[in-house]
Amino acid sequence: MINSVILPLVVYVYGLAAFCYILSYLFKKEIGARLATWISIIGFAANTTGIIIRWIESYKLGIGHIPLSNQYEFLIFFSWATVLVFLLVERKYKSRLIGAFSMPLAFFAMAYASLSSNVSHQIQPLIPALKSSWLNAHVLTYLIAYAAFTIAFSINCMYLLRPRERGGSSSILVKFPSADILDELTHQLLVFGFPFLLLGIITGSVWANTAWGRFWGWDPKETWSLITCIFYLNTLFVWYFVRRRGWENIIRKLFGIIISILMVGVTIQVLLMQPILLIILFAFYLIIFFIMDKLGVDRRTISAVLSIIAFGALFYTYFGVNLLPGLHSF
């Protein structure tokens, strides 16, 4: 299969691009960043070609489905989408430094898909539960959300590492975009990705009804998808309201009430699905917010930290739940 030759090579191209971005960042060489951009474009083109060829080969084998049916195919598509979002962001904001944080993530996802012995690379026929037109809608919407949130995560890391006004000119962090740009870019990515996350849950529920005869069953993947959605909703809530001065007391109380209701409701519904863990998670989330607020941490930093926590929940939703028994485990 030609795709099995092209896609593993993409791993090394993305790795080289990430390496060049990091070197240009460390040694402040713009030529290295420009080279990294072109390497990323070449890798993206090869990734696209490999996906298309794999799709065509599935029809030649008489299977005929979009390559989104297993973990390997999702990860190669995820790497593709992440690089696409990154290249668009880089082009719009003219900041190649973002690549030093974003491209390694695409590289690691592609490397895990191609090099891990736990991931099957074979083109396989769809199992009965996957033979649905909802497969494409469900997975593609999640794919877009995951890519947007991954780039947002890398930008949040940049925001937390960026030099403050006290930083000296010799710092390797001085080329970071301004706090305003990083904050606004994160916000745009979260606003872009959140509707797709919701659509992923909705289309997944409809698909579950056609496949298993119920919309929601509190499977580990379903439960953690809801937790992730709530975390990102809270992050957007903080971005819009909590950081706006003059509303702190009212919004803080409203924020606590909403989280409490959600926490109690979810706990009741998943009484047999680790309720103690859910309580600990939400309590941890609230504690982080209130401690940072009491310490006088600025609202942008609070938003960045909560967004990173939400990405952690997203990461666990995809990888962690595979360690638990369930219908969605790979």
N, C-alpha and C positions, 0 to 999 in steps of 0.2 A: 504494500500500500504506500502510495507516494506521500500521503499525509503523515505517515509514521516516520518519514525522513525529514520533511520540512519542519514540522512542529517541534521536535527536539532541538533543532538548530536555532529556533526562535529563543529558546532558553538562554543560549550563549550570547545571542545578539542583545537581548534585554539586559543580560548581566554586564556586557561590555558598555552599554549605554548608561546603566546605573553607575558603573565604575568611573566612566568619564565625567558624569555629572558631579560625583563626589570629589574627584580630583580637582575639577575646575572650581568647585566650592572651597576646597581647602587651600588651593594655591592661587585663587583669584585670577584665573586665566579664562578670559571670555572665549578664546578660540576652542578650548576644551568643551565648553558648554555648547557652542555651535556644532561641534563635531558630534556631541552626544545627542543633540536634537535630530540630526540627520540619521544617526544610527537607530534612534528610536523610530523614526519614520520607516526605515528599511525593515526593522523588526515588525512594525505594525503591518506593513504590506505583506510580509511573509506569513504573519499570523493570520491575516485575512485570507490569503491564498490557501493556507493549510486547512482552514475551516471550510472553505468552499469545496476544496477537493474531497475532504472527508464526507461532506454532504453528498456530493456526486457519487462517491464510491459506495455510500450506503444504498443508493438506488441500484447500482450495478450488482450489489449483493442480494437484491430483491427485498431489502429491508425498508429503505426509503423513508427516512425521517430526519428532521433538523437535528444537528448534533448538540442536543441539550438534554439527553436522556440519562446521563450518569455523571459521576463526580468528575471524571477526567474531562468530559466535554464541557461541563459547566465551568471548570477552572480555566480552560483555554479560552473560552468565550469571555470569562470574567477578566482575564489578563488583557484581552483585546479591547474590551469596553473601558477598562481602567486607563490604558494607554491613550485611547481615543479622547476620553474626557481630559486627561492631563495635557495632551497636545493642543486641544482647543483652549484650555485655560492658559497655557504658556503663550499661545499666539495672541490671545486677547490682552493679557496683562504684561506681556513682554518681560517675563521674569523666568529665566531658565533655572534659577536656583531651586524652584519648586521640584524640579526633576531629581535633585539629590535626595528628596524625601519620598517622592511618588514612584519613580521607576524601580527602586529596590522592592517595593511591594508587589508590583506587576511581575518582577523577576522571580520572587519567592513563590508566588502562586503558580507561575508557569513551571518552575523547577519542581515543585511538589507534584504537580500533575504528571510531568514527564519522567521524573526520576524515582518517585516513590514506588516501592514494591507493593504498597497497599492499594494502589489505584490501577484498575484495569484499563488498558488502552484499546481493547478490542471493540469493533463496531458490532453491537449486539441488537437483536430484535427487541422491540418494546414488549414489556410484560403487559398483561391485560389492563392493569390499572392505569398504565401510561398511554394507552391507545385512546387518546381524547384530543379534541381540538383545543382544549383548555391548557394542554401542556405548553404550547408555544407562548400563549398569553401570560400564563402564570410565571414561567421561568424567565421570560424576557423582561417582564416588569421588575422582578426581583433583581435581575442582572443589572439593569439600569440603576436601581437604588443602591445596590452594593458598590458599583463603580463610583457613583457620586459621593457616597459616604466614605469610601476609601481615600479619595483625593481630599475630602474635607478633613479626615483624620490626619493626613500628612501635613496639611496646612495648619491645623491646630497644634501639631508638634512644633512647627516653625514659629507659631505665635508664642508658645510658652518658652521657646529657646531664644527668641529675638532679643537683641540688646536693648536695655533701657537707655534713657537719655544720658545716663552716667557712663555708658560704655565708651571705651577708648577707641580710637580709629584703627588700632592694630588688631582689634578683635576680628576673628574669621566670620563673625556674625553680622558685620556691619552692612553687608550687601542685602540683607533681608528686606523685603518690601515693608512699607510702613504698616503700623498696627491697624490703621483704618482700612487699608487694602486687604490685609489678611482677614480681618474681622468681617468685612463685607463679602469677600469671596467665600468664606465659610458659610455665611448666612445664605448666599445664593445657591450653593451646592446642597445645603440641607433643605431649603425650600423646594429645590428641583427634585431631590431624591425622595422626600417624604411622601408625596402623592403616589409615586410608583411603589413604595413600600406598602401603602394602604391597598393599592390595586393588587399587589401580589397576594396579600391576605384574602382579599375578596374573591379573586379568581381562584385561589387555592381552595376556598370554602365551597365555591360552586363545583369545582372539579371533584372535591371530596364527596360531595352529594351524589354526583353521577357515578363515581367509582365505588363508594362504600355505603351509599344510602344515608349519609348524614353530613350536615354542613360543618360541624365542629365536634371533635371528640376528645380534646385536651390531650392529644398525643404530645410527647416532649417537643417536637418541632413546632407544633401549633402553639403550644404554651409559650415557648421562648420567642416565637415570632411576635406574639402579643406583647411580651415583656419588652422586646426591642422597640416595638412601635411606641409604647408608652414612654420609654426612655427618650426617644427622639422627639416625641411630642413635648415632653418636659423641657428638653433643651431649647426647642423653638420658643416655648413659653417664656423661659428665662430671657432669651435673646430679645423678644418683643417687649416684655413688660418689666421684669424684675430689675433690669439694669437701668431703667428710666427713672431718674431721681424724682422724688415727690410722690411716688406711688408705692414705695417700699412696704409700708405697713399693711396697706390693703391687699396688695398683690401677694405678700408673703403669707397672709392668712388664707387667701383664696387658693394659693398654691398648695398649702398644707392640707386644706379641705379636699381638694381634687385628688391629691395623691392618696390621702387616707381612704377616700371612697373607693378609688381604683384598687388599692391594696386589699381592703376588706373584701370587695367584690370578687377579685381574682382568687383570693385565698379560699373563700367559700366554694367557688366553682371548682377549684383544683384541690379540694381537701385531701384527696388521695395522691396528689402530685407534688409532693415536697412543699407543703405550705410554709414550713419553718424557713426554708431556703428563700422563698419569695418575700417573707417578712424581713429577713436579714438584708436582702438585696435592696428593697425600697428604703429600709431604715438607713442603710449605708449611704444611699443616694441622698437622702434628706440631710443626714449628718454632715456630709461633705459640703452641701450647699450652705447650711447654717453656720458651720465653722468658718468657712471662707468668708461669708458675709460679715460675721462678727469680727474677724481679723482685719476687716477693711480691704479685702481683696477687691480689685476693680471688677465691674460686671463683665467685661470682655473676657477676663481670665476665668471667671466662674463659668461662663458659657463654653469656653474652650475645654475646661476640665470635664464638664458634664457631657459634652459631645464625645470626648474620648471614652468616658465610661459607657456611653451608648454604643460606641463602636466595639467596645469589649463585649457587650451583650450580643451585638450582631455577629461577631467572630464566633462566639460560643454557639449561637443559633445554627451556624453552618457546620462547624467542626465538632463542638462539644457534645451536641445531642446524639451524634453518631455512636457515642459510648453508651448511650441509654437504649433500652429496648423500645421499639416503636415502628410504625408503618413507614416512616420516612428515613430510617437508618440505612446508610449505604452498606 
